Amino acid sequence: MSNLYDDKEQLERLEKVHLRGADENLAPGERIEFLKKRIRKKNWLIGLNVLAILFFSYSFYYGITQLGETLFTILVVVFVINVGLVLLQKRQIAEMIEVYRRG
């Protein structure tokens, strides 16, 4: 991934995505706080996805559920991909925070 310090266009695109719902005229300090809240939300999403993976795995392993092996595999793959995408978003937000801190 390219460095956000060098790519102003990418930073602007990420601002549109990750600062959605925030006032456009926020000061850099306020933007950092807003983005920190976003990171906390992403942590919750990761936790919920991991819990879902564990729940389905436990149910499948102990035969509690009637899920077929194919459906179980699809569910796990979807949740793992979701965790990966949320981690990518967290990394982007952390880079944006670093850019705002450096000015």
Buried (B, 14 or more C-beta within 10 A) or exposed (E): EEEBEEEEEBBEEBBEEBBEEBEEEBEEEEBBEBBEEBBEEBEEBBEBBEEBBEBBBEBBEEEEBEBEEEEBEEBBEEBEEBBEEBEEBBEBBEBBBEBBEEE
